[in-house]
C-alpha cells in the first residue's frame, strides 16, 4: 500500500513538472531582442516559414551599394497569425514589404547567414499594415501603454 502511494506521488510530481516546463521555455521579448535596436527594413520576401512555435518571414533587402542583406524576422505562432487575419498565402516570395521591428541582442548572423529580428508590423506594397503580434507584446517596447 505504502509503495503504491509513493509511486503515485512520484508520478504526480513528474507529470506536474512536465506540464510546467514548457511555460518556462518560452522567451520574453527582452530575453532575446533589443528595444534599443529598432529596424525598418524594406525588401522582398525570400521565404515564409509557417512553423511553430513562431512563424518567420525572411526578407532580402538591398543597401545603397546594392549589397543584399537577409533578415529572419520572428512573428507570432501560425495560430495567432490566423486569428489576426493572416493566411499561409498572405505573403508570397517576391512580395515587396516593409518590416518594422527590433534586432536580436546577439548580432551574430544565424546559421543561414540571416540577421535575426522580431517583427512588429509588416506593411505590404499596397500600404496595408498587418500586425505581426510577436513576443514584443511581452515586455517589448511600448508594453503596457
Secondary structure, 3 states (H helix, E strand, C coil): CHHHHHHHHHHHHHHHHHHHHHHHHCCCHHHHEEEEEEEEEEEEEEEEECCCCCCEEEEEEECCCCCEEEEEEECCCHHHHHHCCCCCCCCCCCCEEEEEEEEECCCCCCCCCCEEEEEEEEEECCCCEEECCCHHHCCCCCCCC
